[in-house]
Amino acid sequence: MIRPARHRISQHRRIGTRQGGAGLCVTALVAFLTACGSGGDRVADGTANNPGASVGSSTAIGPASTESIDAQQATDSVATTLPDQGGPTVEPTATIPVGEHVDGGLVTDDAVWALVTADEMLYRIDPDTNSVVQELPVPGIGFRFAIGHDAAWVPDFEGSVVRRVELDSGAVLAEIPTGLNPEGISVTDGAVWVANHRAGTVTRIDPTTNEPVATIEVGPAGPMGPQAIVASDDRVWVGVPNLGQVVVIDATTNAVVANIDSPATCGEMQLLDDSVWITNCFETDDVAVIDVHGTESRGLHAGGPAGTPLQIDGDVWLPTITLDEPLGHLVRVDPATVEIIETVRSDPPAYIMGNGFGSLWKFSWDTGAVVRLPIDAFTQQAG
């Protein structure tokens, strides 16, 4: 697992050309893959939007450090051959410039949010006008955030705190202590859940008091600890790479109720209907699917590193990156069989995505923009 350092090598520089345009240098991709092979302590997971929870949460991939990671072993993994990468092409309906580089983002009920870590800033986009309407300072942000309760919730990895930033004023309302190196974050109506990467714990925060109310042990302290996390009102799922497992917490008792072996533990995690989908950290192309009522994972090979799982008309779409050349695709997965059944070309490549307002939204590091795609193109493909 690879953690983003505070010197802010971008998530997309870390993952090479996965979000670059067709003109990006293949040499950069080779350099990235070499770095990936050497491993690291943490890859920041991305959750561009969580339709299963009441509010949004997002994270993005960060640069490699010096600690190593063992390859995750697939559990009940279904090897899937990616269909013809040529596929139909979906053209954007809008490209919204934000900054030099866009590191991630999410879609909420009333806005699209883009993250620029170099500026320590969130940019609010009005989907009616496709324009930036607010710049929200988020000090200490480390490639992931959540929005809920009229605030942005910002883990500061190095500071081991979560900051609550008021959306309207930009004021820091609270600095809430967590375990060592807070990483993933997920917000529901009743709680804020934080994965503490090197503490091996999850912190539960009460959003009414801004106080930590529980600390749950989910794995050993040290490198490659908890990272991806997603929560509903009654369950929390957290990826723990040094266990090779997704750990399940009962949100009513704060107790661990299951440890599920998983082929993916540290990438994008989404709660889609009755399943949790999680991708990997560019170490492999594994994607895991866990039934919310079960204790086993199914898996597929996405044919390339996969990003944010998105749900459209009952099917799941995964953005993937073609590694032999800098191309972007979206692959449609049948959630019943966990098999890839269709591929659509979509450039620029993107890892972090969200859906809402009749569109898919790509957070593109290399173009420094948020790219909007018509969702109708994907419902027609699915039909």
Secondary structure by P-SEA (a helix, b strand, c coil): cccccccccccccccccccccccccaaaaaaaaaaaaacccccccccccccccccccbbbbbbbcccccccccccccccccccccccbbbbbcbbbbcccccccccccccbbbbbbccccbbbbbcccccccccccccccccccccccccbbbbbcccccbbbbbbcccccccccccccccccbbbbcccbbbbbbccccbbbbbcccccccccccccccccccccccccccccbbbbbbccccbbbbbccccccccccccccccccbbbbcccbbbbbccccccbbbbbcccccbbbbbcccccccbbbbcccbbbbbbbbccccccbbbbbccccccccbbbbbccccccccccccbbbbbcccccbbbbbbaaaaaaaac
